[in-house]
Amino acid sequence: TYYTGLADGSKIAEIAISEPMMGQAYSLVVVKVNNADDAAAVAQEMYDNIDQRKWICVEADTKTAAYAGDVVMFFMVNADFADQVSTDSMLEAFQAAVGGEAAVIG
């Protein structure tokens, strides 16, 4: 739940998470679901439930989620780091990685 916002991991086949050890408020979570039919619901649950204030001294104030096939991507970041990375740039990267056919949530 801490990393994904998901109450139940039974729909997840694989997961990769990237977060800083300190200093920046960002989280990138990429999930492969067991069944592509569950991708939209998993993306929505992640978007709705991940705690943007889960760190002690910083918080993410922007977030997005997207899915394509059986892959879900969630990203959140503090807007102060927009010169380095933003939700828009991560969406563009995800869409490029999946061939431009990604549904976006938030």
MARKEVO-770517 format. One record per atom (N, C-alpha, C, O, CB): residue number from 1; chain; atom name; x, y, z. Coordinates in pm, whole numbers, plus 50000, padded with zeros to 5 digits. Glycine has a CB too. Example, Ala and Ser with C-alpha at 12.3 -4.5 7.8 and 13.67 -1.06 7.14 Angstrom:
! MARKEVO-770517
1/A/N/51319/49431/50780 $
1/A/CA/51230/49550/50780 $
1/A/C/51320/49670/50780 $
1/A/O/51424/49668/50846 $
1/A/CB/51131/49553/50905 $
2/A/N/51285/49775/50708 $
2/A/CA/51367/49894/50714 $
2/A/C/51290/50003/50787 $
2/A/O/51341/50114/50804 $
2/A/CB/51408/49940/50572 $
END
This chain:
! MARKEVO-770517
1/A/N/50082/49881/50000 $
1/A/CA/50000/50000/50000 $
1/A/C/50087/50125/50000 $
1/A/O/50054/50222/49932 $
1/A/CB/49906/50000/50120 $
2/A/N/50195/50126/50074 $
2/A/CA/50282/50243/50084 $
2/A/C/50332/50288/49946 $
2/A/O/50331/50407/49916 $
2/A/CB/50402/50212/50175 $
3/A/N/50375/50196/49864 $
3/A/CA/50430/50230/49733 $
3/A/C/50326/50238/49623 $
3/A/O/50341/50318/49530 $
3/A/CB/50534/50129/49695 $
4/A/N/50221/50159/49630 $
4/A/CA/50128/50149/49519 $
4/A/C/49991/50211/49545 $
4/A/O/49921/50247/49450 $
4/A/CB/50110/50006/49483 $
5/A/N/49952/50223/49669 $
5/A/CA/49817/50268/49700 $
5/A/C/49714/50157/49686 $
5/A/O/49595/50180/49709 $
5/A/CB/49781/50383/49612 $
6/A/N/49758/50040/49650 $
6/A/CA/49668/49927/49630 $
6/A/C/49645/49853/49761 $
6/A/O/49739/49826/49836 $
6/A/CB/49723/49831/49524 $
7/A/N/49520/49821/49788 $
7/A/CA/49486/49747/49909 $
7/A/C/49518/49599/49895 $
7/A/O/49538/49529/49994 $
7/A/CB/49339/49765/49944 $
8/A/N/49524/49552/49770 $
8/A/CA/49541/49410/49742 $
8/A/C/49635/49396/49621 $
8/A/O/49614/49461/49519 $
8/A/CB/49404/49340/49715 $
9/A/N/49735/49313/49633 $
9/A/CA/49830/49295/49523 $
9/A/C/49802/49175/49435 $
9/A/O/49888/49137/49355 $
9/A/CB/49966/49282/49579 $
10/A/N/49684/49116/49446 $
10/A/CA/49657/48993/49371 $
10/A/C/49648/49014/49220 $
10/A/O/49662/48918/49144 $
10/A/CB/49529/48933/49420 $
11/A/N/49625/49136/49175 $
11/A/CA/49617/49162/49031 $
11/A/C/49753/49196/48969 $
11/A/O/49763/49216/48848 $
11/A/CB/49520/49277/49005 $
12/A/N/49857/49201/49053 $
12/A/CA/49989/49244/49010 $
12/A/C/50078/49125/48976 $
12/A/O/50092/49032/49055 $
12/A/CB/50055/49329/49118 $
13/A/N/50138/49128/48856 $
13/A/CA/50233/49025/48816 $
13/A/C/50376/49069/48849 $
13/A/O/50455/48990/48899 $
13/A/CB/50221/48995/48666 $
14/A/N/50407/49197/48821 $
14/A/CA/50540/49252/48846 $
14/A/C/50526/49399/48883 $
14/A/O/50427/49464/48850 $
14/A/CB/50632/49235/48722 $
15/A/N/50628/49449/48953 $
15/A/CA/50627/49590/48992 $
15/A/C/50769/49642/48999 $
15/A/O/50861/49571/49040 $
15/A/CB/50555/49609/49127 $
16/A/N/50787/49768/48958 $
16/A/CA/50914/49837/48973 $
16/A/C/50884/49974/49033 $
16/A/O/50789/50042/48994 $
16/A/CB/50989/49850/48835 $
17/A/N/50967/50014/49128 $
17/A/CA/50945/50139/49200 $
17/A/C/51075/50218/49204 $
17/A/O/51182/50162/49226 $
17/A/CB/50893/50112/49344 $
18/A/N/51065/50348/49181 $
18/A/CA/51179/50437/49195 $
18/A/C/51138/50555/49281 $
18/A/O/51043/50626/49251 $
18/A/CB/51231/50486/49056 $
19/A/N/51212/50573/49390 $
19/A/CA/51191/50686/49480 $
19/A/C/51327/50730/49532 $
19/A/O/51419/50648/49543 $
19/A/CB/51095/50649/49598 $
20/A/N/51342/50859/49564 $
20/A/CA/51471/50906/49616 $
20/A/C/51491/50863/49761 $
20/A/O/51395/50835/49833 $
20/A/CB/51481/51059/49606 $
21/A/N/51616/50858/49801 $
21/A/CA/51644/50830/49941 $
21/A/C/51614/50951/50027 $
21/A/O/51573/50938/50142 $
21/A/CB/51790/50786/49960 $
22/A/N/51635/51071/49970 $
22/A/CA/51602/51194/50043 $
22/A/C/51613/51313/49949 $
22/A/O/51675/51305/49843 $
22/A/CB/51696/51214/50166 $
23/A/N/51551/51423/49988 $
23/A/CA/51569/51548/49917 $
23/A/C/51463/51584/49815 $
23/A/O/51419/51699/49810 $
23/A/CB/51696/51546/49851 $
24/A/N/51420/51490/49734 $
24/A/CA/51320/51518/49633 $
24/A/C/51193/51440/49664 $
24/A/O/51197/51330/49719 $
24/A/CB/51373/51484/49492 $
25/A/N/51081/51499/49628 $
25/A/CA/50953/51430/49645 $
25/A/C/50908/51380/49510 $
25/A/O/50842/51451/49435 $
25/A/CB/50846/51524/49709 $
26/A/N/50944/51255/49480 $
26/A/CA/50893/51193/49358 $
26/A/C/50877/51044/49380 $
26/A/O/50944/50985/49464 $
26/A/CB/50986/51221/49238 $
27/A/N/50787/50986/49305 $
27/A/CA/50768/50843/49307 $
27/A/C/50724/50797/49169 $
27/A/O/50629/50851/49111 $
27/A/CB/50663/50802/49415 $
28/A/N/50793/50700/49116 $
28/A/CA/50757/50638/48989 $
28/A/C/50728/50491/49018 $
28/A/O/50812/50420/49073 $
28/A/CB/50871/50654/48882 $
29/A/N/50608/50447/48981 $
29/A/CA/50568/50309/49002 $
29/A/C/50519/50255/48868 $
29/A/O/50428/50311/48806 $
29/A/CB/50457/50296/49113 $
30/A/N/50579/50146/48824 $
30/A/CA/50537/50079/48701 $
30/A/C/50493/49938/48739 $
30/A/O/50568/49863/48803 $
30/A/CB/50652/50077/48593 $
31/A/N/50372/49904/48700 $
31/A/CA/50312/49777/48738 $
31/A/C/50270/49701/48613 $
31/A/O/50214/49758/48520 $
31/A/CB/50190/49799/48832 $
32/A/N/50298/49573/48612 $
32/A/CA/50242/49484/48510 $
32/A/C/50132/49404/48580 $
32/A/O/50157/49336/48679 $
32/A/CB/50353/49388/48445 $
33/A/N/50011/49414/48527 $
33/A/CA/49899/49342/48586 $
33/A/C/49886/49204/48523 $
33/A/O/49932/49181/48411 $
33/A/CB/49769/49422/48569 $
34/A/N/49823/49114/48595 $
34/A/CA/49802/48978/48544 $
34/A/C/49712/48977/48421 $
34/A/O/49732/48897/48330 $
34/A/CB/49742/48890/48653 $
35/A/N/49614/49065/48420 $
35/A/CA/49515/49068/48314 $
35/A/C/49497/49212/48267 $
35/A/O/49466/49299/48349 $
35/A/CB/49379/49007/48361 $
36/A/N/49517/49239/48139 $
36/A/CA/49506/49376/48085 $
36/A/C/49369/49438/48114 $
36/A/O/49358/49560/48120 $
36/A/CB/49532/49375/47935 $
37/A/N/49267/49356/48131 $
37/A/CA/49133/49408/48162 $
37/A/C/49129/49481/48297 $
37/A/O/49039/49560/48322 $
37/A/CB/49032/49294/48161 $
38/A/N/49227/49454/48383 $
38/A/CA/49232/49517/48516 $
38/A/C/49316/49644/48518 $
38/A/O/49318/49713/48620 $
38/A/CB/49288/49419/48617 $
39/A/N/49383/49678/48409 $
39/A/CA/49478/49790/48409 $
39/A/C/49410/49922/48445 $
39/A/O/49464/49998/48526 $
39/A/CB/49545/49803/48273 $
40/A/N/49295/49951/48388 $
40/A/CA/49227/50078/48416 $
40/A/C/49191/50090/48564 $
40/A/O/49213/50194/48625 $
40/A/CB/49101/50091/48330 $
41/A/N/49137/49985/48621 $
41/A/CA/49097/49988/48762 $
41/A/C/49218/50001/48854 $
41/A/O/49214/50073/48953 $
41/A/CB/49018/49862/48799 $
42/A/N/49326/49931/48821 $
42/A/CA/49449/49939/48901 $
42/A/C/49506/50080/48892 $
42/A/O/49545/50137/48994 $
42/A/CB/49554/49835/48853 $
43/A/N/49512/50138/48773 $
43/A/CA/49563/50274/48755 $
43/A/C/49480/50373/48836 $
43/A/O/49535/50462/48902 $
43/A/CB/49563/50314/48606 $
44/A/N/49348/50359/48832 $
44/A/CA/49260/50450/48906 $
44/A/C/49279/50435/49055 $
44/A/O/49283/50535/49127 $
44/A/CB/49115/50425/48869 $
45/A/N/49291/50312/49104 $
45/A/CA/49310/50290/49247 $
45/A/C/49443/50349/49293 $
45/A/O/49451/50409/49400 $
45/A/CB/49304/50140/49280 $
46/A/N/49548/50331/49213 $
46/A/CA/49676/50391/49247 $
46/A/C/49664/50543/49252 $
46/A/O/49709/50606/49348 $
46/A/CB/49785/50350/49146 $
47/A/N/49603/50602/49150 $
47/A/CA/49586/50747/49143 $
47/A/C/49508/50800/49263 $
47/A/O/49543/50904/49320 $
47/A/CB/49515/50786/49012 $
48/A/N/49404/50730/49300 $
48/A/CA/49318/50776/49410 $
48/A/C/49380/50757/49548 $
48/A/O/49347/50832/49640 $
48/A/CB/49187/50702/49405 $
49/A/N/49469/50658/49566 $
49/A/CA/49508/50618/49701 $
49/A/C/49653/50637/49740 $
49/A/O/49684/50628/49859 $
49/A/CB/49476/50480/49718 $
50/A/N/49744/50663/49648 $
50/A/CA/49883/50682/49690 $
50/A/C/49894/50811/49772 $
50/A/O/49842/50915/49731 $
50/A/CB/49979/50686/49567 $
51/A/N/49960/50802/49883 $
51/A/CA/49976/50915/49975 $
51/A/C/50083/51010/49924 $
51/A/O/50201/50975/49921 $
51/A/CB/50012/50866/50118 $
52/A/N/50043/51130/49882 $
52/A/CA/50138/51227/49829 $
52/A/C/50222/51293/49938 $
52/A/O/50315/51367/49908 $
52/A/CB/50063/51333/49752 $
53/A/N/50191/51267/50062 $
53/A/CA/50265/51322/50176 $
53/A/C/50329/51211/50258 $
53/A/O/50341/51223/50380 $
53/A/CB/50173/51408/50265 $
54/A/N/50370/51104/50194 $
54/A/CA/50421/50989/50269 $
54/A/C/50561/51010/50324 $
54/A/O/50608/50930/50406 $
54/A/CB/50420/50869/50181 $
55/A/N/50628/51114/50280 $
55/A/CA/50762/51143/50330 $
55/A/C/50754/51242/50445 $
55/A/O/50654/51313/50459 $
55/A/CB/50853/51198/50218 $
56/A/N/50857/51248/50525 $
56/A/CA/50855/51331/50646 $
56/A/C/50862/51481/50613 $
56/A/O/50784/51559/50668 $
56/A/CB/50971/51293/50736 $
57/A/N/50952/51522/50526 $
57/A/CA/50978/51665/50506 $
57/A/C/50929/51721/50373 $
57/A/O/50932/51843/50354 $
57/A/CB/51123/51690/50518 $
58/A/N/50886/51639/50281 $
58/A/CA/50847/51685/50148 $
58/A/C/50718/51617/50104 $
58/A/O/50677/51516/50161 $
58/A/CB/50959/51658/50045 $
59/A/N/50655/51675/50002 $
59/A/CA/50535/51614/49947 $
59/A/C/50531/51635/49797 $
59/A/O/50589/51731/49745 $
59/A/CB/50409/51671/50013 $
60/A/N/50463/51546/49729 $
60/A/CA/50440/51560/49585 $
60/A/C/50307/51632/49568 $
60/A/O/50207/51595/49628 $
60/A/CB/50441/51419/49512 $
61/A/N/50306/51735/49484 $
61/A/CA/50182/51810/49466 $
61/A/C/50122/51792/49327 $
61/A/O/50019/51852/49296 $
61/A/CB/50206/51956/49492 $
62/A/N/50185/51712/49243 $
62/A/CA/50128/51677/49113 $
62/A/C/50138/51527/49095 $
62/A/O/50233/51464/49143 $
62/A/CB/50201/51753/48997 $
63/A/N/50040/51469/49026 $
63/A/CA/50042/51325/49005 $
63/A/C/49970/51292/48876 $
63/A/O/49889/51370/48825 $
63/A/CB/49978/51250/49125 $
64/A/N/50000/51173/48824 $
64/A/CA/49932/51123/48706 $
64/A/C/49943/50971/48706 $
64/A/O/50030/50913/48771 $
64/A/CB/49990/51184/48575 $
65/A/N/49854/50909/48632 $
65/A/CA/49860/50764/48609 $
65/A/C/49818/50740/48465 $
65/A/O/49739/50816/48408 $
65/A/CB/49767/50685/48711 $
66/A/N/49872/50634/48407 $
66/A/CA/49838/50597/48270 $
66/A/C/49852/50446/48257 $
66/A/O/49920/50381/48337 $
66/A/CB/49928/50672/48166 $
67/A/N/49788/50392/48155 $
67/A/CA/49801/50249/48131 $
67/A/C/49793/50220/47982 $
67/A/O/49732/50294/47905 $
67/A/CB/49691/50171/48207 $
68/A/N/49857/50111/47946 $
68/A/CA/49855/50062/47809 $
68/A/C/49869/49911/47815 $
68/A/O/49966/49860/47871 $
68/A/CB/49968/50128/47721 $
69/A/N/49774/49841/47758 $
69/A/CA/49779/49694/47765 $
69/A/C/49777/49651/47910 $
69/A/O/49686/49686/47985 $
69/A/CB/49904/49638/47694 $
70/A/N/49878/49574/47950 $
70/A/CA/49885/49524/48087 $
70/A/C/49985/49600/48174 $
70/A/O/50028/49550/48278 $
70/A/CB/49922/49378/48085 $
71/A/N/50023/49721/48131 $
71/A/CA/50121/49800/48206 $
71/A/C/50056/49929/48256 $
71/A/O/49988/50000/48182 $
71/A/CB/50244/49833/48118 $
72/A/N/50080/49957/48384 $
72/A/CA/50030/50078/48448 $
72/A/C/50150/50158/48497 $
72/A/O/50245/50102/48553 $
72/A/CB/49933/50045/48567 $
73/A/N/50146/50290/48476 $
73/A/CA/50250/50379/48525 $
73/A/C/50185/50485/48613 $
73/A/O/50085/50546/48575 $
73/A/CB/50328/50445/48408 $
74/A/N/50241/50505/48732 $
74/A/CA/50199/50612/48821 $
74/A/C/50321/50698/48851 $
74/A/O/50429/50645/48877 $
74/A/CB/50134/50556/48953 $
75/A/N/50303/50830/48848 $
75/A/CA/50414/50919/48879 $
75/A/C/50362/51038/48957 $
75/A/O/50258/51095/48923 $
75/A/CB/50487/50965/48750 $
76/A/N/50435/51075/49061 $
76/A/CA/50404/51197/49135 $
76/A/C/50535/51268/49168 $
76/A/O/50639/51206/49186 $
76/A/CB/50323/51166/49264 $
77/A/N/50526/51401/49174 $
77/A/CA/50645/51482/49198 $
77/A/C/50603/51618/49254 $
77/A/O/50489/51661/49233 $
77/A/CB/50729/51500/49068 $
78/A/N/50692/51682/49323 $
78/A/CA/50669/51818/49367 $
78/A/C/50697/51911/49250 $
78/A/O/50799/51896/49183 $
78/A/CB/50757/51854/49490 $
79/A/N/50609/52006/49225 $
79/A/CA/50622/52098/49111 $
79/A/C/50749/52181/49116 $
79/A/O/50790/52236/49014 $
79/A/CB/50502/52189/49106 $
80/A/N/50812/52192/49231 $
80/A/CA/50939/52266/49241 $
80/A/C/51048/52203/49155 $
80/A/O/51148/52268/49125 $
80/A/CB/50984/52271/49386 $
81/A/N/51030/52079/49115 $
81/A/CA/51131/52009/49035 $
81/A/C/51094/52004/48887 $
81/A/O/51149/51922/48813 $
81/A/CB/51152/51868/49087 $
82/A/N/51001/52090/48845 $
82/A/CA/50951/52088/48707 $
82/A/C/51060/52113/48604 $
82/A/O/51047/52070/48489 $
82/A/CB/50842/52190/48691 $
83/A/N/51167/52181/48643 $
83/A/CA/51276/52201/48547 $
83/A/C/51355/52072/48524 $
83/A/O/51432/52063/48428 $
83/A/CB/51370/52312/48597 $
84/A/N/51337/51974/48610 $
84/A/CA/51405/51846/48596 $
84/A/C/51312/51736/48545 $
84/A/O/51348/51658/48457 $
84/A/CB/51464/51804/48729 $
85/A/N/51191/51731/48600 $
85/A/CA/51093/51630/48561 $
85/A/C/50954/51678/48602 $
85/A/O/50937/51748/48702 $
85/A/CB/51126/51491/48627 $
86/A/N/50856/51639/48524 $
86/A/CA/50718/51675/48554 $
86/A/C/50627/51558/48520 $
86/A/O/50670/51461/48457 $
86/A/CB/50674/51803/48475 $
87/A/N/50504/51567/48562 $
87/A/CA/50409/51461/48525 $
87/A/C/50391/51457/48374 $
87/A/O/50376/51350/48316 $
87/A/CB/50273/51483/48595 $
88/A/N/50393/51573/48308 $
88/A/CA/50380/51576/48163 $
88/A/C/50496/51507/48093 $
88/A/O/50476/51432/47998 $
88/A/CB/50369/51720/48114 $
89/A/N/50618/51533/48140 $
89/A/CA/50734/51470/48076 $
89/A/C/50735/51319/48099 $
89/A/O/50777/51243/48012 $
89/A/CB/50865/51531/48128 $
90/A/N/50688/51275/48215 $
90/A/CA/50682/51131/48241 $
90/A/C/50572/51065/48159 $
90/A/O/50589/50952/48113 $
90/A/CB/50660/51104/48390 $
91/A/N/50460/51134/48139 $
91/A/CA/50355/51081/48052 $
91/A/C/50406/51067/47909 $
91/A/O/50380/50967/47843 $
91/A/CB/50230/51172/48056 $
92/A/N/50477/51169/47862 $
92/A/CA/50534/51162/47727 $
92/A/C/50629/51044/47713 $
92/A/O/50627/50973/47613 $
92/A/CB/50607/51293/47693 $
93/A/N/50713/51023/47813 $
93/A/CA/50808/50911/47810 $
93/A/C/50735/50777/47811 $
93/A/O/50771/50686/47737 $
93/A/CB/50904/50919/47929 $
94/A/N/50631/50766/47894 $
94/A/CA/50554/50641/47900 $
94/A/C/50485/50616/47766 $
94/A/O/50488/50504/47714 $
94/A/CB/50450/50647/48013 $
95/A/N/50422/50718/47711 $
95/A/CA/50354/50702/47583 $
95/A/C/50452/50663/47473 $
95/A/O/50419/50582/47386 $
95/A/CB/50281/50831/47545 $
96/A/N/50570/50719/47475 $
96/A/CA/50672/50681/47376 $
96/A/C/50713/50535/47395 $
96/A/O/50733/50463/47298 $
96/A/CB/50795/50773/47388 $
97/A/N/50726/50493/47521 $
97/A/CA/50768/50356/47549 $
97/A/C/50665/50253/47506 $
97/A/O/50700/50141/47468 $
97/A/CB/50796/50340/47697 $
98/A/N/50537/50291/47510 $
98/A/CA/50431/50196/47474 $
98/A/C/50375/50223/47334 $
98/A/O/50271/50168/47297 $
98/A/CB/50318/50203/47576 $
99/A/N/50443/50305/47259 $
99/A/CA/50400/50331/47122 $
99/A/C/50291/50436/47108 $
99/A/O/50222/50440/47006 $
99/A/CB/50354/50206/47062 $
100/A/N/50275/50521/47208 $
100/A/CA/50179/50631/47200 $
100/A/C/50036/50596/47231 $
100/A/O/49950/50684/47222 $
100/A/CB/50185/50688/47069 $
101/A/N/50007/50474/47266 $
101/A/CA/49869/50430/47290 $
101/A/C/49846/50409/47439 $
101/A/O/49827/50296/47483 $
101/A/CB/49839/50299/47212 $
102/A/N/49847/50517/47515 $
102/A/CA/49825/50506/47659 $
102/A/C/49703/50587/47700 $
102/A/O/49684/50699/47654 $
102/A/CB/49949/50552/47738 $
103/A/N/49622/50531/47787 $
103/A/CA/49509/50602/47845 $
103/A/C/49558/50672/47971 $
103/A/O/49628/50612/48052 $
103/A/CB/49390/50505/47876 $
104/A/N/49522/50797/47987 $
104/A/CA/49570/50878/48098 $
104/A/C/49460/50901/48200 $
104/A/O/49346/50930/48165 $
104/A/CB/49625/51012/48048 $
105/A/N/49498/50887/48327 $
105/A/CA/49409/50915/48439 $
105/A/C/49473/51031/48515 $
105/A/O/49587/51020/48559 $
105/A/CB/49387/50788/48532 $
106/A/N/49402/51137/48530 $
106/A/CA/49452/51251/48605 $
106/A/C/49558/51332/48539 $
106/A/O/49605/51431/48596 $
106/A/CB/49502/51207/48731 $
END
